[in-house]
């Protein structure tokens, strides 16, 4: 235990500074620690939804047209570190805990929001700036995508969204007559099984690798 950080025997005394400052300081240090763990940052490619990661998790990709900073109330804000935090948290939750992308994405977004706000930045202003540079799947600007980009987030999001829209159409009785509700329900069930099977197979393979 480093003696210059705390007292090993005497009780801790309350720091003579506001709690919000301590919280912001610790978040900033945690953010720096995560950023330092990034082995390789690549800004030479087109990346759907601004940022992503390689399949092996060794590279974080940020879209080549995304500015590395933005001006906020007279300050130049480095945005790369927030995106790296999001991608590192998300990838770790998917690979290590076998979370579904949408669940991992929600947790990663909350971490990103906390880091942004602790830096004294309004989330709305930050997000508004980010949305200007988002390239969605099918965007004609996606001409230089890395070969090892992990496609699972995009696949999971597409399949889950498609399943939700299929079930909504069934519930609202908006199924085209030439398809029929029973046929669409069957297709939705097959898609649901496929999503579940992909997750089960991945989890089983991971457990086998650990043995």
Secondary structure, DSSP 8 states (H G I E B T S, - for coil): --TTTS-SSS-----SS-HHHHHHHHHHHHHHHHHHH-SEEE-SS--TTSEEEBTTSSEEEE-TTS-SEEEETTEEEE-HHHHHHHHHHHHHHHHHH---HHHHHHHHHHHHHHHHHHTT--HHHHHHHHHTT---TT-TT-----TTB--HHHHHHHHHHHHHHHHHHHHTT---TTT-HHHHHHHHHHHHHHHHHHHHHHHHHHHHHH-
